[in-house]
């Protein structure tokens, strides 16, 4: 390969890299815009659910618990 072919190859690779970078940036910007639009649409559609849900309106389940610290062995007879 002569010097002119190497320079042309390097220039072409730089141009192709720049085009790939621009294309990727456009695709990511479009995906971000679509995601933002979907989020805004969901937020708009569920706004009444958020307004109706005041803090502390949930059901409280009451109960008791006990801690059993003594572990018996299976081969011992029950007490």
Beta strands, then each sheet from edge to edge (+ up, - down):
end
